[in-house]
């Protein structure tokens, strides 16, 4: 699959917390960083132990305290 997003980070799913319609998924990356994403419960049901976080820069806001 070819994507316009250039930031694809592969890792291991370490935690899933389901809500009524969406779930929070934690993906541990090599090196120790963890990414948390909010996805639908249906998508979680199709997720395996290995996953990739695809980040499109125009949709990410990063701030410093």
Steps between C-alpha positions, in 0.01 A plus 500: 500500500636844411408792725557874481598502868874453540512421871425131549614366837472125557471354847323266738151557643546505878163622628144549379235687699156478340230760550143504367600578139876558494806345657840630608781286362860519623773398257851448637770595251854362483709720727235533770267774373125441519234643270136515610227519239122520512332264251159337466415183691440327167856583392636363830322170436700466174831612654767245578799504733710693248381836366624810325422857598463709184543869575419774250681816605209728422293322767753505784541788745798490733554746783744561777397607850 
